[in-house]
Amino acid sequence: MRGRYPVGMDMKIKEEFLDRWEKYFGMAELPVIFYYGDDRGTAEKMKKSEGWSCLVCELARVRKGASLSYGADALGCGGAKRYLGYSAEAMPDFDYFLSCGIPGKLEGERYIRTPEMVREIRESQKRLPADGRNIVFKRWDKLVETDEPDAVIFFAAPDVLSGLFTLANFDQTEPNGTFTPFGAGCGSIIYYPYLEKDSARPRAVIGMFDPSARPCVPANALTFSVPMARFVQMIGYMDESFLITDTWKKVRKRIGGD
């Protein structure tokens, strides 16, 4: 639990991961972290949104090295506000919007078969405890001691995803150390990983299957998101895992960076 003053980021862990990532994954893209709280002046505060915008698209800036801090009014998508815990409201006729639409009035996305099914999904969703706090996004190499990541997000090509998936199962006897829940792009990288962080057996989340969010990421990228505490365990296993084998060296060569 966070007290008044955060425990902070262990800079040793930060550097250990950077070294091992380059060693085993070459020039693969560094992950992004997020946390709810005060960035203490280390991130750009996003302005109030003037219209619709997609958080997944905006995270392209973070992937390139920018550090961004969002409040509820800076999010330009009602879905993002719900998934991130800033609102429990949905747009009018949302159940029809996500499903079959309303002839002559509203085009449906047709992601779920019926409005009734959408309603059942919404009623079962928990709300994240945003509690008026900002949500901060940073690339891993931009972390400072006052940061306290809740989860880590990789935008990964198949070879990189293979390595992350296998590493997440390295210390597991049950085969589902990762899972792939249905939901919006932002839900797959924020909502579900955040819920996992306090579970007895935190799992990683593979996502970004949302067709609406796909234009915001490279064609060959999916996401792999994992609660920070679980990720620290994964870092500790890297040097004894399959990553040191000749099998992985063949994959590592394709990833590039030698």
C-alpha positions in Angstrom: 0.0 0.0 0.0 1.2 3.5 -0.7 1.4 5.8 2.3 1.7 9.6 2.1 5.2 9.2 0.7 5.7 6.5 -2.0 8.3 3.8 -1.6 9.7 4.9 -4.9 11.4 3.2 -7.8 14.5 1.0 -7.1 17.1 2.4 -9.6 19.1 -0.9 -9.3 16.1 -2.8 -10.7 15.7 -0.2 -13.5 19.3 -0.6 -14.6 19.3 -4.4 -14.2 16.4 -4.6 -16.6 17.9 -2.3 -19.1 21.1 -4.4 -19.2 19.2 -7.7 -19.5 16.7 -6.3 -22.1 19.5 -5.3 -24.4 21.4 -8.6 -23.8 18.4 -10.8 -24.6 16.1 -8.7 -26.7 18.5 -6.4 -28.6 16.9 -3.3 -30.0 13.4 -4.3 -29.2 11.2 -1.4 -27.9 11.4 -0.6 -24.2 8.2 -0.9 -22.2 6.0 1.8 -20.8 4.9 2.0 -17.2 1.9 3.6 -15.6 0.9 4.5 -12.1 -1.9 6.5 -10.3 -0.5 9.3 -8.3 1.6 12.5 -8.4 4.4 12.7 -11.0 6.1 15.4 -8.9 6.9 17.5 -11.8 8.5 14.8 -13.9 5.8 14.4 -16.6 3.9 16.7 -18.9 0.4 17.4 -17.7 -2.0 16.9 -20.5 -4.5 19.6 -21.2 -8.3 19.3 -21.0 -9.5 17.4 -24.1 -11.3 19.5 -26.6 -12.8 16.6 -28.4 -12.6 12.8 -29.0 -9.1 11.3 -28.8 -7.7 7.8 -28.3 -5.4 7.2 -25.3 -3.7 4.3 -27.2 -2.8 6.7 -30.0 -1.5 9.3 -27.6 0.8 6.7 -25.9 2.8 6.7 -29.1 4.5 9.8 -27.6 5.4 7.9 -24.4 6.8 5.0 -26.5 9.1 7.6 -28.1 10.3 9.0 -24.7 7.7 11.5 -23.5 6.4 11.3 -20.0 2.7 12.2 -19.7 0.2 12.8 -16.8 -3.5 12.6 -17.3 -6.4 13.7 -15.2 -10.0 12.8 -16.0 -10.6 15.9 -18.1 -7.6 15.2 -20.3 -9.1 11.9 -21.6 -11.0 12.4 -24.8 -12.7 9.0 -24.8 -15.6 7.9 -22.6 -14.4 4.3 -22.7 -11.0 5.3 -21.5 -12.6 7.3 -18.6 -14.5 4.2 -17.6 -11.6 1.7 -18.0 -9.3 4.0 -16.0 -11.7 4.5 -13.2 -12.6 8.2 -13.7 -16.3 7.6 -14.7 -19.0 5.0 -14.3 -21.1 6.6 -17.1 -21.5 5.4 -20.6 -22.6 7.3 -23.7 -26.3 7.2 -24.5 -27.3 3.9 -26.2 -23.8 2.5 -25.6 -25.1 -1.1 -25.3 -26.4 -0.7 -28.9 -23.2 1.1 -30.1 -21.0 -1.8 -29.0 -23.4 -4.3 -30.6 -25.9 -4.1 -33.3 -26.6 -0.4 -33.4 -30.0 1.2 -33.9 -31.3 1.4 -37.6 -31.5 5.0 -38.8 -30.0 6.4 -35.6 -26.7 4.7 -34.6 -24.2 2.5 -36.3 -23.1 -0.4 -34.2 -19.5 -1.5 -33.8 -20.7 -5.2 -33.7 -18.1 -6.3 -31.2 -20.7 -8.0 -29.1 -23.7 -9.8 -30.5 -26.6 -8.2 -28.5 -27.2 -5.1 -26.3 -28.2 -7.4 -23.5 -24.8 -9.0 -23.5 -23.1 -5.6 -23.5 -25.2 -4.6 -20.5 -24.2 -7.8 -18.6 -20.5 -7.2 -19.3 -20.7 -3.7 -18.0 -22.6 -4.7 -14.9 -19.9 -7.1 -14.0 -17.0 -4.7 -14.4 -15.2 -3.3 -11.4 -14.2 0.3 -11.2 -10.5 1.2 -10.7 -9.8 3.4 -7.7 -8.7 6.5 -9.5 -9.9 8.6 -6.5 -9.2 11.9 -8.2 -5.5 11.0 -8.9 -3.7 11.5 -12.1 -2.5 8.5 -14.1 1.2 8.8 -15.2 2.8 7.1 -18.2 6.6 6.9 -18.7 9.0 4.8 -20.8 11.1 2.5 -18.6 14.4 4.4 -19.2 12.7 7.7 -18.0 11.9 6.3 -14.5 13.1 8.3 -11.5 13.3 7.4 -7.8 10.0 9.0 -6.9 8.0 6.9 -9.5 6.1 3.8 -8.3 4.9 1.8 -11.2 1.7 -0.1 -11.0 2.3 -2.1 -14.2 4.5 -2.5 -17.2 3.3 -2.4 -20.8 5.2 -3.8 -23.8 4.2 -3.1 -27.4 5.8 -6.2 -28.9 6.3 -8.0 -32.2 5.7 -11.8 -32.2 9.3 -12.8 -31.4 9.5 -10.5 -28.5 6.0 -11.5 -27.3 7.2 -15.1 -27.4 10.0 -14.4 -25.1 7.9 -12.4 -22.6 5.1 -15.0 -22.6 7.6 -17.8 -22.0 9.3 -15.9 -19.2 6.0 -15.2 -17.5 5.4 -19.0 -17.3 8.9 -19.9 -16.2 8.1 -20.3 -12.5 4.5 -21.6 -13.0 3.1 -25.1 -12.8 -0.3 -24.0 -14.0 -0.2 -23.2 -17.7 -2.2 -19.9 -17.6 0.3 -17.5 -16.3 -1.1 -15.1 -18.9 -4.6 -14.4 -20.1 -6.3 -12.5 -22.9 -9.5 -10.8 -21.8 -11.9 -9.2 -24.2 -12.1 -5.4 -24.0 -11.0 -2.0 -25.4 -7.3 -1.5 -26.2 -6.8 0.7 -23.1 -8.6 -1.9 -21.0 -6.1 -4.6 -22.0 -3.1 -2.5 -21.0 -4.4 -0.6 -17.9 -7.7 -2.0 -16.5 -6.9 -5.7 -16.4 -3.2 -5.4 -15.4 -4.2 -3.1 -12.5 -6.8 -5.6 -11.3 -4.2 -8.4 -11.4 -1.7 -6.5 -9.2 -3.5 -7.3 -6.0 -4.5 -10.9 -6.9 -3.0 -13.9 -5.1 -1.4 -15.0 -8.4 -0.9 -12.0 -10.6 -1.0 -12.8 -14.3 0.3 -11.0 -17.3 -2.2 -9.7 -19.9 -1.8 -10.1 -23.7 -3.9 -7.6 -25.5 -4.5 -4.9 -28.1 -6.9 -7.0 -30.2 -9.5 -4.2 -30.3 -10.0 -3.3 -34.0 -10.7 0.3 -33.0 -7.3 0.7 -31.4 -5.3 -1.3 -34.0 -4.6 1.7 -36.2 -2.8 3.3 -33.2 -0.1 0.6 -33.0 2.2 -1.0 -35.6 0.7 -3.8 -37.7 2.9 -6.4 -36.2 2.5 -5.4 -32.5 0.4 -6.7 -29.7 0.7 -5.8 -26.0 2.0 -7.7 -23.0 1.2 -6.0 -19.7 2.2 -7.2 -16.2 1.8 -5.9 -12.7 5.1 -4.4 -11.5 5.7 -6.7 -8.6 5.3 -9.7 -10.9 7.6 -8.1 -13.4 10.3 -7.7 -10.9 10.2 -11.4 -10.3 10.4 -12.0 -14.1 13.6 -9.8 -14.3 15.1 -12.0 -11.6 14.6 -15.1 -13.6 16.0 -13.9 -16.9 19.6 -15.1 -16.4 18.6 -18.6 -15.5 15.8 -19.0 -18.0 15.6 -20.2 -21.7 17.0 -16.7 -22.6 20.5 -18.1 -22.1 20.0 -21.0 -24.5 21.0 -21.5 -28.1 17.3 -21.8 -28.9 16.7 -18.2 -27.8 19.8 -17.0 -29.6 18.3 -17.9 -32.9 15.2 -15.8 -32.1 17.4 -13.0 -30.6 19.2 -12.8 -33.9 16.0 -12.1 -35.7 15.0 -9.4 -33.2 18.3 -7.7 -34.1 20.6 -5.3 -32.4 23.9 -7.3 -32.5 
